[in-house]
């Protein structure tokens, strides 16, 4: 694998890790922590995305991009579907 491609994959993995941490922080501090579905829509997807980001960071082949893409798709899907859940008021 070329060095520039490896650098790009690492950059993408770093973005994924940052988004997973941001997703967790905003989900924990925002209104989602009042939801009865909190565990399913914040910490679990964030942990999975963080794990996939770490895997993407340390893998030295083409699978790095697949791990990063899977993590980003997971976070966007959870964010989209979480708006369909019933709202609870504190």
N, C-alpha and C positions, 0 to 999 in steps of 0.2 A: 504494500500500500504506500502510496506517495506520502511524503511528509506533510504537504499542504492539505491533503485530504484528511489525514489523521488529526491535524490541527483543527480543521473544520468540524470534524466529528466530536472532538473534545469540547469545542465551543458550544455546539448544539447540546451536548450532554450537560454542560454547565448551565445553559439556559433552562433546561428541563429541571435540574436540581433547584435552581432559583425559583422557578414557577411552582414547583411542588411545595417548597417552604412558604412561599407567598400565599398559595392556596390554603395551606394549613393555618397560617396566621390570620388571614382575613376571615376564613371560615370559623375559627375559634373566637375571634373578637367581634365578629359581625352577628347579624341576627340568626344565623344558622344554628348557633349553640342552644337556642331555645326549641329547636325542632326535635320531635321524638325520633326522627331519622338521622340525628346528628352523627352517630357513629358510622352510618352507611354512606353519608354524603361528604364527610370532611376527613377524619383521621385515616380511615382505611384507604380511600383512593389516594390521599396524599402520601401515605406510606408506600403504597405500591408504586406510585410514580417516582418517589424518591429512590426506591430500590432499583427500578428500571434505569433511572438516571445514573446511579452509581455503576450499574452493570455496563451501561453505554460508555462511561468514562474509562473503565478499565479494560474493556474488550478491544483488541487490536485488529479486528477484521470488519467486514462489511455489515455485520450484525449490529454494530454500534448505532447506525442510523435507524435500524428497525426498532431497537430498544427505545431510542429517543422518540421516534414517531408514535410508538405504542403508548408511551407515557403521556405525550401531549394529547393524543386522541382520547385517552382515558379521562384526563382532566377536563377537556372540553365537553365530553359526553356527560360526565357527572354534573358539570355546571349547567348544561342545557336541561337535563332531566330533573335536576333539583328544583327547577322553577315549575315543574308540573306537580310536585308534591303539595298536599294540603298545607296551608299555613297555620301555625299555632301562635297564639298571642301570649306573652308572658303574664 
